[in-house]
Amino acid sequence: MTANTIGLTGLAPSRLPARLTSLQELTKIGSARAGSEGFSQELLTEAEGLLRRSGERMRMSASHTVVALAGGTGSGKSSLFNALAGANFSPAGVTRPTTKHSHACVWGMEGAAPLLDWLGVQRRHRYARASALDEGEASLTGLLLLDLPDHDSVVTGSAALVDRLVKMADMLVWVLDPLKYADASVHRRYLVPLAGHASVTTVVLNQVDTLSPDQAADCEADLRRLLDAEGLAETQVLVTSATAGTGLNELRRALADAVAVRRAAAERISADIDAMLERFAVYAGSSVPGWLPPASAEPALAGAPAAAAYRQPGPALAPASARPPWDLDDGEQSEGNGRVGAADWQPWQTSAAPTQPASSARPPWEDATQDGNGVSKVTEDPAVYVPAEPVGALTAAFAKAAGAAAATETLNGVRERTAASYIGWPPARIAARLRGEAPAPKLAAGDPGHAGQAQRSDIDNAINVFASEVGGSLPEPWSRTVRATARARADEAQAALGRAVAQGLPSRDKVTGWWRLIALAQWLLVALTLVGLIWIVLILASGGSGGAHKSSLISDTSLAPWLGVMVVALLLLGWLISSWCQNMVVLAADREREQAVHDILARIAVVTHNLVVVPVGRELSDYERYRTELAAARDR
């Protein structure tokens, strides 16, 4: 039977592999943001351990249900194990611990060996119920019953062994005795953390043969009251006596029911996932303000529980008494275990080294699906996760910091002064020079020095406002990571904005072709005007000395008035042409300035997009993906 076939026999329901995949994604996202101000490293380590254990269990036999009998010294746990097994397999004691190793009794041994190896049960402590004497116990076929060492044992290594196997068992049966059923250490360290594991947890009040019926009823009622107050109202309570046989049939029936449905392993993993998700939920809040998810978005995230229900651990591990043993770091209990710690774990690893390269390996629970195919992800622009309004405000702030308005406002004057040397009326320019009005120096509009450098303080302020608006309402560490991501490339923004302004301005050497034609026409008019004036001077100088019998173009005084009119007309025409061309230059300069403003803002928008919006979008994309994966992991 292959691992895939095993996974499909009932161990992994359709949603469990998807939930584990979502939990793996949550762990990956959190690992990139771990630290004293980020995700708890303790939480991430425990999540990695859960993923590894779940993958390993899902590769094991789905036809067996691992039930662990756990309890303290003198609770009668081993006696109860022997009574259920029908033989004295596990030594029993009253005042001191006698169970130093885990013992296992299997109803139906076929396929159980790998599971027993995984549990670490020594071969000499494995027992099989497969003889003719076992007729009548067919309903228990598939049961793998473990007798664990006493959790309060002083024997070296016993506590670590109990803690490891408590994590790995599909179903837990806690055996309590009338004297210590209310022991605070048992309830606080073991039972309270199982509040979400009611379907795979049973509490047994053993040794009731030492009590009167009334005393047994009072103890049962008080135990029920304690469990209800601790959030274990749905946990089943049975009253038994291993020596008198009281309640053994009810316990066998409970075990048979768990074996029959073959869902204990999946329900245990699901309950562990639920408990883990409650701790991950404190890092998820509302969606990004102003962001509208696409129509095909994942189901909305269910409301996260109050943060007060979870105390975020710091870098150091919490005291042992404050945490259930099975939630401890695997490295803390690797002694005598022989397994690698969580620090060496990779999601696709099983208890054995992977046989394929990491690039082609998959999480082990994917082998429990029929096709094993993951969900393909469409690549998208991370900027879509950033609301448009803050992006527009940041672009405008960057344009202001870069001095885009000041740079474009000078374009009209620059272009008009440049054009004046071509289309201006030469006599007017000469007159201005004679009056001492020297022309203003040309401004190099395309010179980066003219555009100037963006103000770093304005850039920092704009980024801070943007980060606060986009990520200020997000829970930690997301608000901090959004702010850090937005500022990550602020050093590059100053020079990039300066280049954007300089490159968006038109070239300083730009000369329109019709300017040269107008200049040629203007100088032609000047030449004609000079010819007319010289002609008039020659006529006036001759004074009509040629006499009546002789007339020429330079002696005919009657031409002087007409030449004067021509000169005036030429001067007026030149002035009119200059004025008309100047108006055309102003209109063209306005259009050029508008185009320059458009180009500069477009370039600044590119700078804003590449240096700030895209990095922040990636962070917000991870945040929304975190919320989506959390919702998917919660979907049972």
C-alpha positions in Angstrom: 0.0 0.0 0.0 1.5 3.3 -1.1 1.6 6.5 1.0 -0.9 8.1 -1.4 -3.3 5.2 -0.9 -2.9 5.2 2.8 -3.6 8.9 2.9 -6.8 8.3 0.9 -8.2 5.6 3.2 -9.6 8.1 5.6 -6.8 9.7 7.5 -6.8 12.9 5.5 -10.2 14.4 4.8 -10.4 16.7 1.8 -9.9 19.9 3.8 -7.0 18.8 6.0 -4.2 18.9 3.4 -5.5 22.4 2.3 -5.5 23.5 5.9 -2.0 22.3 6.5 -0.8 24.0 3.3 -2.4 27.2 4.5 -0.7 26.8 7.9 2.6 26.2 6.1 2.1 29.5 4.2 1.3 31.3 7.4 4.6 30.0 8.9 6.6 31.1 5.9 5.1 34.6 5.9 5.7 34.9 9.6 9.3 33.5 9.4 10.2 36.4 7.1 9.0 38.8 9.9 10.2 37.1 13.0 11.9 38.9 15.8 11.4 40.7 19.0 9.0 43.1 17.4 7.6 40.7 14.8 6.2 37.2 14.8 7.0 35.1 17.9 9.8 32.7 17.1 8.3 30.3 19.6 5.1 30.2 17.7 6.8 29.7 14.4 8.9 26.8 15.8 5.8 25.1 17.3 4.0 25.5 14.0 6.9 23.9 12.1 6.8 21.0 14.6 3.1 20.6 14.0 3.5 20.6 10.3 6.2 18.0 10.5 4.3 15.7 12.8 1.2 16.0 10.7 3.0 15.1 7.6 4.7 12.2 9.3 1.4 10.9 10.7 -0.4 11.2 7.4 2.2 9.0 5.8 1.6 6.3 8.4 -1.2 3.7 8.5 -4.7 5.2 8.4 -6.2 1.9 9.5 -4.8 2.3 13.0 -5.9 4.8 15.7 -3.2 5.7 18.3 -4.8 6.0 21.8 -2.5 7.1 24.6 -3.3 6.4 28.3 -1.7 9.1 30.3 -1.7 9.8 34.0 0.3 10.4 37.2 1.9 8.0 39.6 -0.7 5.7 41.3 -3.6 6.6 39.1 -4.0 3.0 37.9 -3.1 3.8 34.3 -1.1 0.7 33.7 -3.7 -1.5 35.5 -6.3 0.0 33.2 -4.0 -0.8 30.2 -3.6 -4.4 31.3 -7.4 -4.7 31.8 -8.1 -3.5 28.3 -5.3 -5.6 26.8 -6.4 -8.7 28.7 -2.9 -9.5 30.0 -0.4 -8.1 32.4 1.8 -6.4 29.7 2.7 -3.3 31.6 4.0 -3.4 35.2 1.7 -1.6 37.7 2.6 0.3 40.9 0.9 2.3 43.5 3.4 4.5 45.4 6.2 4.8 42.9 6.4 4.8 39.1 7.1 1.4 37.6 6.4 2.3 33.9 9.7 3.5 32.5 9.0 2.9 28.9 6.0 3.2 26.7 4.1 0.0 26.1 1.9 -0.7 23.1 -0.9 -3.2 22.5 -2.1 -3.5 18.9 -5.4 -5.0 17.8 -4.5 -5.9 14.2 -0.8 -5.8 13.8 -0.6 -5.6 10.0 0.8 -2.3 8.9 1.4 -1.1 12.4 5.2 -1.6 12.5 6.1 1.8 10.8 3.7 3.5 13.1 5.3 1.9 16.2 8.7 2.8 14.9 7.6 6.4 14.4 6.2 6.5 18.0 9.5 5.1 19.3 8.0 2.0 21.0 10.7 -0.6 21.6 10.1 -4.0 20.0 10.2 -5.7 23.4 7.3 -3.5 24.6 5.0 -4.2 21.6 2.1 -6.6 22.1 -0.4 -7.9 19.5 -4.0 -9.1 20.1 -4.3 -11.5 17.3 -5.0 -15.0 18.9 -8.2 -17.0 19.0 -8.8 -15.7 22.6 -9.4 -12.3 21.1 -12.7 -13.2 19.5 -15.4 -10.7 20.4 -13.0 -7.8 20.2 -13.3 -7.3 16.4 -14.7 -3.8 17.0 -11.2 -2.8 18.4 -9.4 -3.9 15.3 -7.1 -1.0 14.3 -6.6 0.2 17.9 -3.0 0.9 19.0 -3.1 1.5 22.7 -0.2 3.1 24.4 0.6 3.0 28.1 2.8 6.1 28.8 5.2 6.6 31.7 3.9 8.7 34.6 4.0 12.4 33.7 5.1 13.2 37.2 7.8 10.5 37.3 11.2 11.3 38.7 12.8 8.8 36.3 15.1 10.6 33.9 13.7 11.0 30.5 10.2 9.9 31.4 8.6 13.4 31.3 10.2 14.1 27.9 8.9 10.8 26.5 5.4 11.6 27.8 5.4 15.0 26.3 6.6 13.8 22.9 4.0 11.0 22.7 1.2 13.2 23.9 1.9 15.4 20.8 1.9 12.3 18.5 -1.2 10.4 19.8 -4.4 10.5 17.8 -6.6 10.3 21.0 -5.8 11.0 24.6 -7.3 9.2 27.6 -6.3 11.0 30.8 -6.5 8.7 33.8 -7.1 10.4 37.2 -7.6 8.9 40.6 -9.9 10.0 43.5 -7.0 11.5 45.4 -5.4 13.7 42.7 -8.2 14.3 40.2 -8.1 18.0 41.0 -4.3 18.4 40.9 -3.7 21.9 39.5 -0.5 20.9 37.7 -2.3 18.3 35.7 -5.2 20.6 34.8 -3.0 23.6 34.0 -0.3 21.8 32.1 -2.3 19.2 30.3 -6.1 19.4 30.4 -6.7 23.2 29.9 -4.7 23.4 26.7 -7.0 20.5 25.3 -10.1 22.7 25.4 -10.4 22.5 21.7 -9.7 18.8 21.5 -12.9 17.4 23.0 -13.5 15.0 20.1 -10.2 13.2 20.8 -9.9 13.5 24.5 -11.5 11.4 27.3 -11.0 11.8 31.0 -11.3 8.7 33.2 -11.8 8.8 36.9 -10.3 5.5 37.9 -10.1 3.4 41.1 -13.7 4.2 42.0 -13.8 0.8 43.8 -12.0 2.5 46.7 -15.0 4.8 47.1 -18.6 4.4 48.1 -21.2 5.0 45.4 -22.1 8.4 46.9 -18.4 9.4 47.1 -17.8 8.2 43.6 -20.8 10.3 42.4 -19.5 13.4 44.3 -16.0 13.0 42.8 -17.4 12.6 39.3 -19.6 15.7 39.7 -16.7 17.7 41.1 -14.5 16.6 38.2 -17.2 17.5 35.7 -17.5 20.9 37.4 -13.7 21.5 37.1 -13.6 20.5 33.4 -16.6 22.7 32.6 -14.9 25.7 34.3 -11.8 25.1 32.2 -13.6 25.0 28.9 -13.7 21.2 28.6 -17.5 21.0 28.8 -17.6 18.7 25.8 -14.9 16.3 27.0 -16.3 12.9 28.0 -15.9 11.7 31.6 -15.9 8.0 32.4 -15.8 6.3 35.8 -13.8 3.1 35.9 -12.1 0.5 38.1 -9.4 -1.6 36.6 -9.6 -4.1 39.5 -13.4 -4.4 39.7 -14.1 -4.0 36.0 -16.4 -1.1 36.5 -16.8 1.1 33.4 -14.5 -1.0 31.3 -17.2 -1.8 28.8 -18.0 1.9 28.4 -14.4 2.7 27.9 -14.0 -0.1 25.3 -17.1 1.2 23.5 -15.6 4.7 23.4 -12.4 3.3 22.0 -14.3 1.1 19.5 -16.3 4.2 18.3 -13.0 6.1 17.7 -11.5 3.1 15.8 -14.6 2.6 13.7 -14.8 6.1 12.2 -11.0 6.2 11.7 -11.1 10.0 12.1 -9.2 10.4 15.4 -5.9 11.2 13.7 -7.4 13.8 11.4 -9.5 15.3 14.2 -6.4 15.5 16.4 -4.5 17.3 13.7 -7.4 19.6 13.0 -7.7 20.4 16.7 -4.0 21.2 16.9 -4.3 23.4 13.8 -7.3 25.3 15.4 -5.2 25.9 18.5 -2.3 27.1 16.5 -4.5 29.4 14.4 -5.8 31.2 17.4 -2.2 32.3 18.1 -1.6 33.3 14.5 -4.9 35.3 14.4 -3.5 38.1 16.6 -1.3 39.1 13.7 -4.3 39.6 11.4 -6.7 42.5 11.4 -8.9 44.3 9.0 -8.1 44.6 5.3 -5.9 47.4 4.0 -7.8 50.7 4.3 -9.1 51.8 0.9 -8.1 48.6 -0.9 -10.9 46.8 -2.8 -10.3 43.1 -3.3 -11.0 41.6 -6.7 -14.4 40.0 -7.3 -12.8 36.6 -7.2 -11.1 37.1 -3.8 -11.0 34.4 -1.2 -13.7 34.3 1.5 -13.6 37.1 4.0 -11.5 36.5 7.1 -13.5 35.5 10.1 -13.3 37.8 13.0 -10.1 37.4 14.9 -10.4 36.6 18.6 -9.5 39.3 21.1 -5.8 39.8 21.5 -6.2 39.7 25.2 -6.9 35.9 24.9 -3.3 35.4 23.9 -0.2 36.7 25.5 2.4 37.2 22.8 5.6 35.4 23.9 8.8 37.2 23.8 12.1 36.0 22.5 12.6 33.8 25.6 10.6 30.7 26.1 7.7 30.8 28.5 8.1 29.0 31.9 7.4 25.3 31.6 4.4 25.5 33.9 2.7 28.0 31.6 2.8 25.9 28.4 1.5 22.5 27.6 4.4 20.0 27.2 3.4 19.1 23.7 3.8 22.7 22.6 7.4 22.8 23.7 10.2 23.2 21.1 11.1 19.9 19.7 14.7 20.7 20.4 13.9 20.8 24.1 12.7 17.2 24.1 15.0 15.6 21.5 17.0 13.8 24.2 16.5 10.1 23.8 14.3 10.8 20.8 16.8 10.5 18.0 14.9 13.0 15.8 16.0 16.3 14.4 14.9 19.4 16.0 12.6 22.0 14.5 15.5 24.2 13.6 16.6 21.6 11.0 13.1 21.1 9.7 11.9 21.7 6.2 8.2 21.5 5.4 8.5 18.6 2.9 10.7 16.5 5.2 9.5 13.3 6.9 11.2 11.4 9.6 13.6 10.0 7.0 15.7 12.2 4.7 14.0 13.2 1.5 14.8 11.1 -1.5 14.2 13.9 -4.1 15.9 17.2 -4.4 14.3 20.0 -2.4 13.3 21.8 -5.7 10.9 18.9 -6.6 9.9 17.9 -3.1 6.4 18.6 -1.8 4.7 18.8 1.7 3.9 15.3 2.8 0.2 15.9 3.2 0.0 16.6 -0.6 0.6 12.9 -1.0 -2.7 12.3 0.8 -4.7 13.9 -2.1 -5.6 12.1 -5.3 -3.7 14.4 -7.6 -1.3 16.0 -5.3 -1.4 19.1 -7.4 -0.9 22.5 -5.7 -3.0 25.6 -6.5 -1.3 27.7 -9.2 -0.8 31.3 -8.4 -1.2 34.1 -10.9 1.5 36.7 -10.9 0.2 40.2 -10.4 1.4 43.6 -9.9 1.8 44.1 -6.2 0.9 47.8 -6.6 -2.7 46.8 -6.9 -2.8 46.2 -3.2 -1.9 49.8 -2.5 -5.0 52.2 -2.5 -4.9 54.7 -5.3 -5.5 57.8 -3.2 -2.4 57.5 -1.0 -0.3 56.8 -4.1 -1.6 59.9 -5.8 -0.9 62.0 -2.6 2.7 60.5 -2.4 3.3 61.3 -6.1 2.2 64.9 -5.6 4.3 65.2 -2.5 7.3 63.9 -4.4 6.7 66.3 -7.3 6.6 69.2 -4.8 9.8 67.9 -3.0 11.5 67.7 -6.4 10.5 71.3 -7.3 8.7 70.2 -10.5 6.4 73.3 -10.4 9.3 75.7 -10.1 11.2 74.0 -12.9 8.3 74.1 -15.3 7.2 77.7 -14.5 10.5 79.0 -16.0 9.9 77.2 -19.3 7.8 80.0 -20.8 10.4 82.6 -20.1 13.2 80.4 -21.3 11.5 79.6 -24.5 10.4 83.3 -25.1 14.0 84.6 -24.6 15.4 81.9 -26.8 12.9 82.6 -29.5 13.5 86.4 -29.2 17.0 86.0 -30.7 15.3 84.6 -33.9 11.9 86.2 -34.3 12.5 89.5 -32.5 12.4 92.7 -34.6 16.2 93.5 -35.0 15.7 97.4 -34.7 14.0 96.9 -31.4 16.8 94.7 -30.1 19.4 97.2 -31.3 17.5 100.0 -29.6 17.3 98.0 -26.3 21.1 97.5 -26.5 21.6 101.2 -27.1 19.6 101.9 -24.0 21.8 99.5 -22.0 19.2 96.8 -21.6 21.3 93.7 -22.0 19.3 90.5 -22.7 18.9 88.2 -19.7 21.2 85.1 -19.9 19.5 82.0 -21.3 18.4 79.4 -18.8 19.4 75.9 -19.5 16.0 74.3 -19.0 17.3 70.8 -19.6 20.3 71.2 -17.2 19.9 69.0 -14.1 21.6 71.8 -12.1 18.7 74.0 -13.0 16.2 71.4 -11.9 17.9 71.1 -8.6 17.8 68.2 -6.1 14.7 67.1 -4.2 14.7 67.9 -0.5 15.4 64.8 1.6 13.4 66.0 4.5 10.3 66.5 2.3 10.8 63.0 0.8 11.0 61.4 4.3 7.9 63.3 5.5 6.0 62.2 2.4 6.9 58.6 2.9 6.0 58.7 6.5 2.6 60.1 5.8 2.1 57.5 3.0 3.1 54.6 5.3 0.9 55.8 8.1 -2.1 56.2 5.8 -1.6 52.8 4.2 -0.4 50.6 7.0 -1.0 52.6 10.2 -4.2 50.7 11.0 -2.6 47.3 10.5 -1.7 45.1 13.4 1.9 44.6 14.4 4.3 43.7 13.0 2.6 44.7 9.7 2.4 48.4 10.4 6.1 48.4 11.3 7.1 46.4 8.2 5.1 48.5 5.9 6.8 51.6 7.3 10.2 50.0 7.0 9.6 48.8 3.5 8.4 52.2 2.4 11.6 53.8 3.7 13.9 51.1 2.4 14.9 52.9 -0.8 14.5 56.5 0.4 18.2 57.1 -0.2 17.7 56.5 -3.9 14.6 58.7 -4.2 16.4 62.0 -4.0 18.7 61.4 -7.0 15.9 59.6 -8.9 13.5 62.5 -8.5 16.2 64.9 -9.7 16.8 62.9 -12.8 13.0 62.6 -13.4 12.7 66.4 -13.4 15.7 67.0 -15.5 14.8 64.3 -18.1 11.2 65.6 -18.3 12.3 69.1 -19.2 12.8 69.9 -22.9 16.3 70.3 -24.4 18.0 73.7 -23.9 19.2 73.7 -27.5 15.7 73.2 -29.0 15.1 75.6 -31.9 11.9 75.4 -34.0 12.5 75.5 -37.8 10.1 78.3 -38.5 12.0 80.6 -36.2 14.9 80.6 -38.7 12.6 81.4 -41.5 11.1 84.3 -39.6 14.6 85.5 -38.7 15.6 85.4 -42.4 12.4 87.3 -43.3 13.1 89.9 -40.6 16.6 90.6 -41.7 15.3 90.8 -45.3 12.9 93.5 -44.1 15.7 95.3 -42.3 17.8 95.2 -45.5 14.9 96.7 -47.5 14.4 99.3 -44.8 18.1 100.2 -45.0 18.0 100.4 -48.8 15.0 102.7 -48.6 16.7 105.0 -46.0 19.9 105.1 -48.1 17.8 105.9 -51.2 16.1 108.7 -49.4 19.4 110.1 -48.2 20.8 110.0 -51.7 17.8 111.9 -53.1 18.0 114.5 -50.4 21.7 114.8 -50.9 21.4 115.4 -54.6 18.8 118.1 -53.9 17.4 117.8 -57.5 20.6 119.1 -59.0 20.1 117.2 -62.2 17.8 119.9 -63.7 14.5 119.6 -65.4 15.9 118.1 -68.6 17.6 115.3 -66.7 15.9 113.0 -64.1 17.1 109.8 -62.4 16.1 107.5 -59.5 18.5 109.3 -57.1 17.6 112.8 -58.2 13.9 112.5 -58.5 12.7 114.2 -55.3 9.1 113.1 -55.9 10.2 109.5 -54.9 11.2 110.6 -51.4 7.7 110.6 -49.9 6.9 107.2 -51.3 10.2 105.8 -50.1 9.5 107.2 -46.7 6.1 105.5 -46.7 7.8 102.3 -47.8 10.3 102.5 -44.9 7.6 103.1 -42.4 5.6 100.2 -43.8 8.6 97.9 -43.6 9.2 98.9 -40.0 5.5 98.4 -39.1 5.5 95.0 -41.0 8.6 93.8 -39.1 7.1 94.9 -35.8 3.8 93.2 -36.6 5.5 90.0 -37.7 7.6 90.0 -34.5 4.5 90.6 -32.3 2.5 87.8 -34.1 5.4 85.4 -33.8 5.9 86.2 -30.2 2.2 85.3 -29.5 2.8 82.1 -31.4 5.8 81.4 -29.3 3.9 82.0 -26.1 1.1 79.6 -27.1 3.7 77.0 -28.1 5.6 77.5 -24.8 2.4 76.9 -22.9 1.8 73.7 -24.7 5.4 72.7 -24.2 5.2 73.5 -20.5 2.0 71.4 -20.1 3.7 68.5 -21.9 6.8 68.9 -19.7 4.6 68.9 -16.6 2.9 65.7 -17.9 6.3 64.1 -18.6 7.8 65.1 -15.3 4.8 63.8 -13.3 4.8 60.6 -15.3 8.5 60.1 -14.5 8.0 60.9 -10.9 5.0 58.5 -10.8 7.4 55.8 -12.1 9.9 56.6 -9.4 7.2 56.5 -6.8 5.9 53.2 -8.2 9.3 51.5 -8.3 10.9 52.8 -5.1 7.9 52.9 -2.8 4.6 51.6 -4.1 5.9 48.2 -5.4 7.8 47.3 -2.2 4.9 48.4 0.0 2.5 46.5 -2.4 4.5 43.3 -1.9 4.2 43.7 1.9 0.5 44.4 1.7 0.1 41.5 -0.7 1.7 39.3 1.9 -0.6 40.7 4.6 -3.7 40.1 2.5 -2.4 36.6 1.6 -1.8 36.0 5.3 -5.4 36.9 6.0 -6.6 34.7 3.1 -4.5 31.8 4.3 -5.7 32.2 7.8 -9.3 32.1 6.7 -8.6 29.1 4.5 -6.9 27.3 7.4 -9.9 28.0 9.6 -12.3 26.5 7.0 -12.8 22.9 8.3 
